[in-house]
């Protein structure tokens, strides 16, 4: 019997955990937009389809398979874990152990989710969630109450979402945890975000800039005035880039002020202000106050609306360096987004110094990645495969990367300095610059993504969405 017959592609294998595969006796064989097809020898269990649908939030189709073949699928594609790992029991120091374990794994978030018969615990590793444990339904409320008490939340309030904060101490290590609760069908879902207080290790050199990009970026932040904007979706590393920038600008001779929601990391020597919309201390109000505080550098957590955009422009016009983030898909799309926020194009042209787009991509695990011949079917339709890309690497999964195939993340950037030529383009509302990008050899997100694939740092699968954009 051929082993290849039972080999499941990695992108399907990662749809469920090893615990789920063995517990439910299922293996994924096909995924459509909102449907997952599983092979199983457990079809006599009439509730299996419904339970999997709730857990995975997808329509489930079960395909009957012999027990012998299914066991081959399971053995060759998943690792059986011990019963003690599959089911945890609540104890007095359970929360302490759970957070310490997540920190050791390098997790950024812990998700605790109640369902009809059990509660699962997932860690976010390198941007993706992975199920690690389950807790009995009976013991979960005790854990919820313990988290609420430690974070100063109302334990009697179960119908509204709440937010709090915990200071976690584990030996000599101390860091903050942001707590979020939300009522769901079967109880309150808890998300803990682990925030490292020690940001001294955050350096611009380590984030993913090429040497040329870093040189251009540093030149921009040396200017005494203007706006530098970083765009990208939530979780793309924008805040980390801004903090690394502030750390480099943090000199005795500079007065640096930030307005954030929330303050994720504390930086000594920088005046950080928490947004308080409940008392009408929002981004525009904070910026007005900042301008009376003799600032040199201002960091605005996010430009969300017309008023914030207008105040940021005013701050730049009056001789300050303004750093902020905005939600757009590319560096140039930031221009049209600000114009949509009623920023006059002539003011935007004279204040915007640089626009940056950023994404985070997972790096392939060096211990288990495998080389594969490049085929057209691996790439988005219409994508022109570079001639140099005869082979590429794919994720496999091993103990080093917790069976994900990836270990760590790297940022990729699209750096667009606003030159005199682009200033003129913005003033005249000419928003097509494809020729300019090509003529000036601007490295786009797409070109930087394929560079990482060529260098063997990441997979086509990981950057597929970036390569598929127009």
Secondary structure, 3 states (H helix, E strand, C coil): CCHHHHCCCHHHHCCCCHHHHHHHCEEEEEECCCEEEEEECCCCCCCHHHHHHHHHCCEEEEEECCHHHHHHHHHHHCCCCCHHHHEECCCCCHHHHHHHHHHHHCCCEEEEEECCCEEEEEEEECCEEEEEEEEEHHHHHHHHHHHHHHCCCCCCCCCCCEEEEEEEEECCEEEEEEEEEEEECCEEEEEEEEECCCCCCCCHHHCCCCHHHHHHHHHHHCCCCEEEEEECCCCCCHHHHHHHHHHHHCCCCCCEEEEECCCCCCCCCCEEEECEHHHCECHHHHHHHHCCCCCCEEEECCCCCHHHHHHHHHHHHCCCEEEEEECCCCCCHHHHHHHHCCCCHHHHHHHEEEEEEEEEEEEECCCCCEEEECCHHHCCCCCCCCCCCCEEEECCCCHHHCCCCEEEEEEEEEEEECCHHHHHHHHCCCCCCHHHHHHCCCCCHHHHHHHHHHCCCCCHHHHHHHHCCC
